[in-house]
Structure formats: C-alpha cells, structure tokens
C-alpha cells in the first residue's frame, strides 16, 4: 500500500511537471550590436534587460548570456536573452508594457540587428 502511494505521488508529480512545461512559453531575444557600440553602452543594455524581470510581473524567469559557440554560425549576434512566460497572454502583456517600451528606446540606437523567436515548450 505504501509503495502504491509513492508510485501515485511520483506519477502525479510527473503529470504536473509535464503540464507546467506544456503551458510554458519561451521568448528568445538575440542582439547584434553596432560596431560603434561601446562596452559601457552594452553593459547598460545588459543591466536594463535584466531589470525588466523586476518591473514586469508576467516574466516568470529571465536568463541571458553571451555567445560562446565554437561553430561560428552566430552571424554577428553576441547576446541572447531567454524569458519564460506562463502563456501567450502574459507575453503579450510584456510586449506592450511601458518598461519594455522604455527598454526598446534605450537599446534601439546601439542595435545593428535583433532576432526574436517564441515557442511553446514541448517535451
């Protein structure tokens, strides 16, 4: 009986994890900066993007880093930010949020290109 209870608990935990993953939207943003962008300007952009997590409650998580790939297929993109949302609706709220709009005004002048892709997590 105890084994059955443990097995049921594990099965339920797996179902909850799958349901949570299935309901998760990832928003991927990659930046290619102008050659004229200074190190200080780029650091300000990094800090401003990280700050969106505290300003926009719909962001579940925000991770970022700079390119370290050895494949040489980055096409000049150096920074990648991955944001998680619970739903399309939450992502849509983020896109029109005043803090996101203000960030766009900061980053725009130093960007050469931006790549954005959203996907629903599959397992």
GUKE-575395 format. One record per residue (C-alpha): residue in one letter; x, y, z. Coordinates in steps of 0.5 Angstrom, whole numbers. Example, Ala and Ser with C-alpha at 12.3 -4.5 7.8 and 13.67 -1.06 7.14 Angstrom:
2
 resn    px    py    pz
    A    25    -9    16
    S    27    -2    14
% end
This chain:
123
 resn    px    py    pz
    X     0     0     0
    X     6     5     2
    X     9     3    -5
    X     3     5    -9
    X     2    11    -5
    X     9    13    -7
    X     8    11   -14
    X     2    15   -15
    X     5    21   -12
    X    11    20   -17
    X     6    20   -23
    X     2    26   -21
    X     9    30   -20
    X    11    28   -27
    X     4    30   -30
    X     4    37   -26
    X    11    38   -29
    X     9    36   -36
    X     3    40   -35
    X     7    46   -33
    X    12    45   -38
    X     7    45   -44
    X     4    51   -41
    X    11    55   -41
    X    12    60   -47
    X    20    62   -48
    X    21    68   -51
    X    28    69   -54
    X    32    75   -56
    X    39    76   -59
    X    42    82   -60
    X    48    84   -65
    X    51    91   -63
    X    53    96   -68
    X    61    96   -69
    X    60   103   -65
    X    57   101   -59
    X    62   102   -53
    X    63    97   -48
    X    59   102   -43
    X    53   102   -47
    X    53    95   -48
    X    53    94   -40
    X    48    99   -39
    X    43    95   -44
    X    45    88   -40
    X    43    91   -34
    X    37    95   -37
    X    34    88   -40
    X    36    84   -33
    X    32    90   -29
    X    26    88   -33
    X    24    82   -29
    X    23    86   -23
    X    19    91   -27
    X    14    86   -31
    X    11    81   -26
    X     9    77   -32
    X    16    75   -33
    X    17    68   -30
    X    24    68   -31
    X    30    71   -35
    X    36    68   -37
    X    42    71   -41
    X    49    70   -43
    X    54    72   -49
    X    56    67   -55
    X    61    62   -53
    X    59    58   -59
    X    65    55   -63
    X    61    53   -69
    X    62    61   -72
    X    55    61   -74
    X    52    67   -70
    X    52    72   -76
    X    55    77   -71
    X    50    76   -65
    X    53    77   -59
    X    48    77   -53
    X    42    72   -52
    X    36    73   -47
    X    31    68   -46
    X    25    70   -42
    X    19    65   -39
    X    12    66   -39
    X     6    62   -37
    X     2    64   -43
    X     2    68   -50
    X    -3    73   -46
    X     3    74   -41
    X     8    75   -46
    X     3    80   -50
    X     3    84   -44
    X    10    84   -43
    X    11    87   -50
    X     6    93   -49
    X     9    94   -42
    X    12   101   -41
    X    18    98   -38
    X    19    94   -44
    X    18   100   -49
    X    23   104   -45
    X    28    99   -46
    X    27    99   -53
    X    28   106   -53
    X    35   105   -50
    X    37    99   -54
    X    35   101   -61
    X    40   107   -62
    X    46   101   -61
    X    43    95   -64
    X    45    93   -71
    X    40    87   -71
    X    35    84   -67
    X    33    77   -67
    X    26    75   -63
    X    23    68   -63
    X    18    65   -59
    X    16    58   -58
    X    11    54   -53
    X    16    48   -49
    X    15    41   -52
    X    17    35   -48
% end
